[in-house]
Amino acid sequence: MIFTLFCGVVPQQAAAAASPWQETDGARLRIVAEPARPGATDLRGMLQIELEPGWKTYWREPGAAGIPPQISLGDDAATAVTIHYPAPEWHDDPYGSWAGYAQPVSLPLTFATSADTWPGTLKASVFLGICRDVCVPVSMDFDVPIDEKKPNAMQTLLLDTAFSALPADDSDRLSIANAAWTSDGVLEISLKHAASDTDPQLFVSAGSNRPFKKPVLVSDDGETALFRAEPVFDPAKAGEMTVVLTARHGVDAVERFFTVSPQ
């Protein structure tokens, strides 16, 4: 409610540091970015995805048939972009289970540069899947002005809100305790969580060439939950790898990167 009231009184020019909205079936998208600061090697941004009711989009690990969000940059000044993800939800359809978002979502971005100065306009290309009964591959090009002299209130509010929605570090209420291969070639993950009537959820990502099936909750004594995630690849050939583990339980969400040793 506070956000809605705030939006109603901010002048139209407050959205100046954003690309124009672009529309596709089931959604409209734009990129918002903070102004480039003198001497800064990175700046914050976000991909804002306003989904229509009944439409969905993917998390970083989309399942066997999905399309994860991908962003490439169109100028030499900005050299890299990192996509950050709020905790997703599990969805089941005739094609299988996949992790993603069924409500409007903003994916925080971090742009990096090795140049002495940023360009006046940041050029970025986005490729992702927007889904209803079937998934539609979406490709869009954005021009984002980043030469504003100071942040405006709307821009700062949108970015702060997006970054504050990201999973936190481990806490007393929710933490990812361990991740390791079992003797039968399944990744076993244990969570510590506060007492609740709801089951925790777990999401696993090790890159597009090392997908996992939806983790299965095999036990939960009210404090420790044990999940098993079956790989859709041969773990004996994977070697040492980094796994992104995201857990949610009620209003709490955490994320950790684990290095998993060979089986």
C-alpha positions as a printed Julia matrix, in Angstrom:
263×3 Matrix{Float64}:
  0.0     0.0     0.0
  2.81    2.41    0.89
  4.55    1.6    -2.41
  1.34    2.25   -4.37
  0.73    5.59   -2.66
  4.34    6.59   -3.22
  4.1     5.77   -6.92
  1.02    7.94   -7.23
  2.76   11.1    -6.08
  6.13   10.73   -7.83
  6.39   12.85  -11.01
  6.52   11.04  -14.35
 10.14   12.08  -14.86
 11.12    9.86  -11.9
 11.25    6.84  -14.25
 13.89    8.49  -16.5
 16.63    5.94  -15.7
 14.72    3.04  -17.22
 14.28    1.64  -20.7
 10.84    1.9   -22.3
  8.48   -0.98  -21.57
  8.39   -3.69  -24.23
  5.41   -6.03  -24.52
  5.09   -9.68  -25.46
  2.44  -12.35  -25.02
  1.69  -12.56  -21.3
  4.09   -9.89  -20.03
  5.84   -6.58  -20.43
  9.51   -6.0   -19.55
 11.97   -3.2   -18.99
 15.39   -2.65  -17.42
 15.93   -0.09  -14.66
 19.45    1.01  -13.68
 21.0     3.43  -11.25
 23.1     6.3   -12.65
 26.74    5.55  -13.3
 28.93    7.02  -10.57
 32.34    8.53  -11.39
 35.03    5.93  -10.81
 32.55    3.12  -10.09
 33.33   -0.29  -11.56
 29.81   -1.64  -11.1
 26.23   -0.42  -10.83
 22.91   -1.91   -9.83
 20.02   -2.6   -12.13
 17.05   -4.91  -12.48
 15.01   -6.68  -15.11
 11.39   -5.88  -14.3
  8.95   -8.54  -15.56
  5.26   -7.73  -15.19
  3.48  -11.02  -15.84
 -0.2   -11.17  -16.71
 -2.4   -13.52  -14.63
 -1.83  -17.16  -15.54
  1.64  -16.58  -17.04
  5.0   -17.68  -15.61
  8.73  -17.32  -16.15
 11.78  -19.3   -15.05
 14.39  -19.31  -12.28
 18.09  -19.89  -12.99
 17.47  -23.69  -13.25
 14.35  -24.1   -15.41
 14.06  -27.88  -15.66
 14.46  -30.05  -18.73
 12.39  -27.96  -21.16
 12.68  -24.4   -19.85
 14.6   -21.28  -20.83
 16.49  -19.49  -18.04
 16.9   -15.69  -18.24
 19.97  -14.63  -20.2
 21.35  -11.12  -20.69
 24.13   -9.97  -23.02
 25.6    -6.48  -23.31
 25.85   -4.46  -26.49
 28.75   -2.08  -25.82
 32.4    -2.38  -24.79
 32.17   -0.18  -21.7
 29.98   -2.59  -19.71
 31.88   -5.87  -19.66
 29.7    -8.2   -17.6
 26.26   -8.55  -16.04
 25.26  -10.84  -13.17
 21.63  -11.89  -12.69
 20.44  -12.37   -9.1
 17.3   -14.32   -8.28
 14.65  -14.06   -5.56
 13.56  -17.45   -4.2
 11.26  -19.13   -6.76
  8.36  -21.55   -6.36
  7.87  -25.04   -7.75
  5.45  -25.53  -10.64
  4.19  -28.8   -12.11
  2.86  -29.21  -15.65
  2.51  -32.07  -18.15
  6.17  -31.62  -19.11
  7.54  -31.98  -15.58
  8.44  -29.84  -12.57
 10.25  -26.53  -12.86
 11.18  -23.59  -10.64
 10.05  -20.08  -11.45
  7.66  -17.2   -10.84
  3.91  -16.89  -11.42
  3.65  -13.28  -10.23
  5.35  -10.07  -11.42
  9.02  -10.31  -10.51
 12.13   -8.13  -10.64
 15.49   -9.83  -11.17
 18.29   -7.69   -9.67
 21.3    -7.13  -11.93
 24.89   -6.08  -11.31
 26.63   -4.46  -14.28
 30.44   -4.32  -14.28
 32.97   -2.37  -16.32
 36.73   -2.17  -16.72
 36.56    1.07  -18.69
 37.41    4.52  -17.3
 33.91    5.82  -17.97
 30.45    4.37  -18.48
 28.48    5.07  -21.66
 25.53    7.42  -21.47
 23.22    4.57  -22.46
 23.55    0.93  -21.45
 22.61   -1.51  -24.21
 21.4    -4.96  -23.18
 19.73   -7.9   -24.92
 17.43  -10.21  -22.95
 16.4   -13.77  -23.81
 14.0   -15.75  -21.61
 10.86  -17.88  -21.61
  7.35  -16.63  -20.81
  4.89  -19.49  -20.3
  1.21  -20.26  -20.08
  0.02  -23.51  -21.68
  3.17  -23.43  -23.78
  6.39  -21.45  -23.41
  7.18  -18.53  -25.7
 10.87  -17.68  -26.25
 11.24  -13.92  -25.86
 14.15  -11.84  -27.19
 14.31   -8.08  -26.58
 16.87   -5.28  -26.87
 16.92   -2.46  -24.3
 18.56    0.97  -24.15
 18.89    2.17  -20.55
 19.98    5.77  -19.82
 22.55    5.77  -17.0
 23.9     9.33  -17.28
 21.56   10.88  -14.69
 23.48   13.15  -12.31
 21.82   11.74   -9.2
 19.44    8.88   -8.37
 15.75    9.76   -8.27
 13.41    8.54   -5.56
 11.45    6.1    -7.73
 14.56    4.47   -9.17
 16.13    4.01   -5.76
 12.92    2.57   -4.31
 12.53    0.04   -7.13
 16.14   -1.13   -6.91
 16.21   -1.29   -3.12
 13.0    -3.33   -3.13
 14.35   -5.77   -5.71
 17.65   -6.33   -3.92
 16.02   -6.63   -0.5
 13.84   -9.48   -1.86
 16.87  -11.68   -2.53
 17.49  -14.73   -0.31
 19.5   -13.93    2.79
 22.41  -15.71    4.47
 21.81  -18.56    6.9
 19.97  -17.61   10.08
 18.65  -19.3    13.24
 15.29  -19.67   11.49
 16.56  -21.26    8.28
 19.94  -22.53    7.16
 21.44  -24.96    4.66
 23.58  -27.31    6.71
 25.21  -29.65    4.23
 25.27  -30.99    0.67
 27.07  -34.16   -0.44
 26.78  -37.08   -2.85
 25.4   -40.35   -1.52
 26.8   -43.75   -2.49
 23.92  -44.25   -4.94
 24.67  -41.04   -6.86
 22.08  -38.65   -5.4
 22.81  -35.21   -3.93
 21.66  -35.14   -0.31
 20.98  -31.75    1.33
 20.01  -31.02    4.93
 18.23  -27.88    6.15
 17.82  -26.52    9.66
 14.54  -24.67   10.11
 12.19  -23.21   12.69
  9.1   -25.18   13.69
  6.18  -24.7    11.3
  3.11  -26.42    9.87
  4.46  -26.04    6.33
  7.21  -27.99    4.58
 10.37  -26.2     3.44
 11.16  -26.01   -0.27
 14.56  -26.53   -1.89
 15.95  -25.52   -5.3
 19.2   -26.8    -6.8
 21.25  -25.39   -9.69
 24.65  -26.49  -10.95
 24.56  -24.96  -14.44
 22.67  -25.74  -17.63
 24.75  -28.86  -18.41
 24.21  -30.36  -14.95
 20.47  -30.27  -14.26
 18.73  -31.9   -11.29
 15.22  -33.22  -10.88
 12.96  -31.59   -8.3
 14.41  -32.33   -4.83
 12.38  -34.81   -2.78
 11.79  -34.23    0.94
 12.56  -37.62    2.52
 12.39  -36.72    6.21
 11.66  -33.81    8.54
 11.65  -34.0    12.34
 10.45  -30.39   12.75
 13.97  -28.98   13.01
 16.01  -30.72   10.32
 14.74  -31.5     6.82
 16.56  -33.93    4.54
 16.24  -33.64    0.75
 17.52  -35.86   -2.05
 18.05  -34.37   -5.53
 18.57  -36.79   -8.42
 20.97  -35.55  -11.13
 20.09  -35.76  -14.83
 23.75  -36.4   -15.63
 26.45  -38.82  -14.52
 27.85  -37.53  -11.2
 30.85  -39.83  -11.56
 31.96  -37.7   -14.54
 31.08  -34.32  -13.04
 34.19  -33.8   -10.94
 34.22  -31.04   -8.35
 31.4   -28.58   -8.96
 29.71  -25.54   -7.47
 26.04  -25.95   -6.59
 23.65  -23.08   -5.86
 21.16  -24.09   -3.16
 18.14  -21.9    -2.44
 15.68  -22.77    0.34
 12.45  -21.16    1.43
 10.27  -21.82    4.45
  7.35  -19.5     5.06
  8.61  -15.93    4.78
 12.25  -16.97    5.15
 14.56  -17.64    2.2
 18.3   -18.37    2.15
 20.86  -19.14   -0.54
 24.32  -20.68   -0.4
 26.97  -21.8    -2.86
 28.43  -25.24   -2.06
 31.47  -26.89   -3.57
 30.6   -30.57   -3.95
 33.49  -33.02   -4.2
 33.47  -35.87   -6.69
 31.53  -38.96   -5.71
